[in-house]
Amino acid sequence: MTDATQPQEADWRENAFDLTRGIAAYVDNPLVAGLARVIGRHPDADVANAFNHKQVACKLWARDMLLQSCGGTYRDIWIVGGWYGVLAAMLFDDTRFAIGRITSIDLDDNVAEVAETLNSANAERFSAVTGDMYRMDYATGRPDLVVNTSCEHIANLRAWLDLLPPGTRVLLQSNDYFSEPTHIACVPSLEAFTVQAGLATIDFAGQLPMKKYTRFMLIGTV
Ligand SMILES: C[S@@+](CC[C@H](N)C(=O)[O-])C[C@H]1O[C@@H](n2cnc3c(N)ncnc32)[C@H](O)[C@@H]1O
């Protein structure tokens, strides 16, 4: 970065911080207030990417279809590959849901602190853990819902699902966005995703066309 761009970058952050704080006050919304806190405290977090309109659309879809197909009452939700905790914040923000607690698990040690900041309005019901979804103890933890909207990022979906106790409810998303380099396990269709996951029961299977790719979602049990 050149010296000439540094003040602009600082201005941009400050403007974004002021603007999100203002919007949060106007709409009286803890999620938007959380975004403002993230911009203020974690200037390097790529939160604009995690909360862009496509990411939000995919998570609104997840929330609505989960409610429709399985209801809104959950004791303990684990969100693996949870990144900055946006889906957790959106679930806490939705009064149609009654949620005991949410744990967000991610391999990247830069994201837990940001996820905690974003979800600080629900700090007593939220925790962010740095860890590998392939190494979590699902049998002891017994979450009643496991969410993985990062299936396109993991090498072997079925091997991961095999770690979950039989009967565990899951919500899975993947996509056909093959050209994105970090997407190591995209699927070409909903049918291919259904075969890849091999769920024992399926409550919902659908696709959401976006401009550059289609997102696929399965809700069911392992
Ligand atoms: C780019 S993000 C999320 C994209 C996705 N569309 C979403 O918003 O849910 C993918 C995340 O998966 C995480 N991840 C990849 N492999 C993982 C693993 N084995 N265990 C936990 N997290 C993992 C990455 O660190 C990253 O934060």
The ligand as a Gaussian input file, in Angstrom:
#p B3LYP/6-31G(d) Opt

LIG

0 1
 C      -15.011000     -18.246000       3.279000
 S      -15.699000     -18.887000       4.672000
 C      -17.419000     -19.154000       4.502000
 C      -18.059000     -19.189000       3.123000
 C      -19.499000     -19.633000       3.104000
 N      -20.134000     -19.285000       1.913000
 C      -20.290000     -19.086000       4.288000
 O      -20.451000     -17.871000       4.437000
 O      -20.738000     -19.880000       5.082000
 C      -15.171000     -20.576000       4.789000
 C      -14.641000     -20.816000       6.165000
 O      -14.451000     -22.221000       6.361000
 C      -13.358000     -22.348000       7.239000
 N      -12.864000     -23.744000       7.186000
 C      -12.323000     -24.402000       6.135000
 N      -11.986000     -25.668000       6.493000
 C      -12.329000     -25.797000       7.814000
 C      -12.221000     -26.853000       8.764000
 N      -11.690000     -28.030000       8.442000
 N      -12.679000     -26.651000      10.013000
 C      -13.230000     -25.440000      10.369000
 N      -13.337000     -24.410000       9.508000
 C      -12.896000     -24.573000       8.255000
 C      -12.369000     -21.324000       6.741000
 O      -11.398000     -20.998000       7.722000
 C      -13.293000     -20.155000       6.413000
 O      -13.420000     -19.231000       7.479000

